[in-house]
Amino acid sequence: WGSYFNYLSEWNKYIDNENVMPIGFEDVKEVSLALFQMFPLNEEEIHAVVQRSSFQSMKKNSKETHGAFGDVLFHKGGVSDWRNLFAEKHNLEMDKMYKEHLGGIPLGKRLKYNVCCKA
């Protein structure tokens, strides 16, 4: 599976490609709404798309779509949920690594990654 930082660094090479659209999690619903405006869909088709793209549906099908790691990849957290999984020191270490590896590249800035929520 490799390094998350290497993965993003590799995709950063394509950030200006017109066929690539990097989006963060927060952008997904906005993009979905825009797609609905681009394609004429009836109510049944819209309902099917919403159902299939819901978190619950993706989690349910995760073993088929992502293999053995599906359960790990689809974790429904919330704002500041990292506190239930990591200690503050781990969060600070991740923030530091992110800034070192991705802070200076466009994709890193676009995703506005910040594990630590100082709330």
One Martini backbone bead per residue (centre of mass of N, CA, C, O) as a GRO file, in nm:
protein
  119
    1TRP     BB    1   0.055   0.064  -0.018
    2GLY     BB    2   0.225   0.265   0.128
    3SER     BB    3   0.273   0.598   0.121
    4TYR     BB    4   0.084   0.876   0.154
    5PHE     BB    5   0.294   1.083   0.063
    6ASN     BB    6   0.370   0.947  -0.206
    7TYR     BB    7   0.090   0.944  -0.326
    8LEU     BB    8   0.048   1.256  -0.331
    9SER     BB    9   0.305   1.328  -0.484
   10GLU     BB   10   0.228   1.180  -0.743
   11TRP     BB   11  -0.046   1.332  -0.795
   12ASN     BB   12   0.074   1.623  -0.815
   13LYS     BB   13   0.169   1.592  -1.118
   14TYR     BB   14  -0.167   1.611  -1.204
   15ILE     BB   15  -0.318   1.877  -1.105
   16ASP     BB   16  -0.331   2.023  -1.413
   17ASN     BB   17  -0.505   1.811  -1.523
   18GLU     BB   18  -0.814   1.800  -1.682
   19ASN     BB   19  -0.864   1.476  -1.586
   20VAL     BB   20  -0.813   1.594  -1.293
   21MET     BB   21  -0.982   1.585  -0.955
   22PRO     BB   22  -0.900   1.713  -0.669
   23ILE     BB   23  -1.044   1.599  -0.356
   24GLY     BB   24  -1.193   1.642  -0.068
   25PHE     BB   25  -1.420   1.536   0.148
   26GLU     BB   26  -1.576   1.814   0.163
   27ASP     BB   27  -1.633   1.813  -0.167
   28VAL     BB   28  -1.823   1.577  -0.247
   29LYS     BB   29  -2.111   1.700  -0.230
   30GLU     BB   30  -2.062   1.933  -0.425
   31VAL     BB   31  -1.991   1.757  -0.669
   32SER     BB   32  -2.249   1.592  -0.680
   33LEU     BB   33  -2.436   1.830  -0.741
   34ALA     BB   34  -2.300   1.914  -1.004
   35LEU     BB   35  -2.350   1.648  -1.159
   36PHE     BB   36  -2.661   1.665  -1.154
   37GLN     BB   37  -2.661   1.924  -1.340
   38MET     BB   38  -2.518   1.787  -1.596
   39PHE     BB   39  -2.727   1.545  -1.558
   40PRO     BB   40  -3.014   1.400  -1.661
   41LEU     BB   41  -3.219   1.296  -1.391
   42ASN     BB   42  -3.414   1.096  -1.236
   43GLU     BB   43  -3.531   1.004  -0.934
   44GLU     BB   44  -3.429   0.709  -0.946
   45GLU     BB   45  -3.134   0.776  -1.022
   46ILE     BB   46  -3.069   0.956  -0.784
   47HIS     BB   47  -3.125   0.746  -0.565
   48ALA     BB   48  -2.910   0.542  -0.658
   49VAL     BB   49  -2.665   0.725  -0.624
   50VAL     BB   50  -2.702   0.791  -0.326
   51GLN     BB   51  -2.693   0.501  -0.223
   52ARG     BB   52  -2.409   0.412  -0.350
   53SER     BB   53  -2.257   0.684  -0.212
   54SER     BB   54  -2.282   0.601   0.060
   55PHE     BB   55  -2.127   0.512   0.334
   56GLN     BB   56  -2.282   0.251   0.396
   57SER     BB   57  -2.240   0.123   0.117
   58MET     BB   58  -1.931   0.133   0.106
   59LYS     BB   59  -1.884  -0.033   0.361
   60LYS     BB   60  -2.044  -0.288   0.280
   61ASN     BB   61  -1.850  -0.309  -0.004
   62SER     BB   62  -1.540  -0.300   0.080
   63LYS     BB   63  -1.438  -0.593   0.027
   64GLU     BB   64  -1.497  -0.584  -0.281
   65THR     BB   65  -1.342  -0.300  -0.349
   66HIS     BB   66  -1.079  -0.333  -0.107
   67GLY     BB   67  -1.076  -0.577   0.049
   68ALA     BB   68  -0.933  -0.643   0.355
   69PHE     BB   69  -0.916  -0.308   0.402
   70GLY     BB   70  -1.205  -0.192   0.407
   71ASP     BB   71  -1.259  -0.153   0.716
   72VAL     BB   72  -1.026   0.055   0.751
   73LEU     BB   73  -1.097   0.273   0.528
   74PHE     BB   74  -1.402   0.267   0.656
   75HIS     BB   75  -1.421   0.535   0.876
   76LYS     BB   76  -1.654   0.683   1.081
   77GLY     BB   77  -1.613   0.994   1.163
   78GLY     BB   78  -1.528   1.306   1.318
   79VAL     BB   79  -1.490   1.571   1.471
   80SER     BB   80  -1.215   1.488   1.660
   81ASP     BB   81  -1.186   1.161   1.638
   82TRP     BB   82  -0.880   1.119   1.684
   83ARG     BB   83  -0.903   1.103   2.002
   84ASN     BB   84  -1.004   0.790   1.984
   85LEU     BB   85  -0.712   0.689   1.837
   86PHE     BB   86  -0.516   0.928   1.939
   87ALA     BB   87  -0.262   1.089   2.054
   88GLU     BB   88  -0.135   1.397   2.061
   89LYS     BB   89   0.153   1.312   1.972
   90HIS     BB   90   0.059   1.178   1.704
   91ASN     BB   91  -0.067   1.427   1.581
   92LEU     BB   92   0.187   1.606   1.578
   93GLU     BB   93   0.353   1.413   1.403
   94MET     BB   94   0.167   1.422   1.157
   95ASP     BB   95   0.176   1.723   1.104
   96LYS     BB   96   0.481   1.735   1.058
   97MET     BB   97   0.496   1.535   0.820
   98TYR     BB   98   0.306   1.682   0.632
   99LYS     BB   99   0.466   1.946   0.610
  100GLU     BB  100   0.731   1.818   0.506
  101HIS     BB  101   0.601   1.659   0.248
  102LEU     BB  102   0.327   1.868   0.160
  103GLY     BB  103   0.329   2.183   0.222
  104GLY     BB  104   0.475   2.270  -0.078
  105ILE     BB  105   0.236   2.149  -0.233
  106PRO     BB  106  -0.056   2.186  -0.395
  107LEU     BB  107  -0.210   1.938  -0.283
  108GLY     BB  108  -0.157   1.994   0.016
  109LYS     BB  109  -0.308   2.269   0.014
  110ARG     BB  110  -0.583   2.175  -0.102
  111LEU     BB  111  -0.652   1.970   0.141
  112LYS     BB  112  -0.602   2.094   0.420
  113TYR     BB  113  -0.436   1.938   0.622
  114ASN     BB  114  -0.551   1.862   0.971
  115VAL     BB  115  -0.566   1.671   1.235
  116CYS     BB  116  -0.564   1.895   1.433
  117CYS     BB  117  -0.800   2.002   1.675
  118LYS     BB  118  -0.819   2.301   1.878
  119ALA     BB  119  -1.105   2.241   2.056
   0.00000   0.00000   0.00000
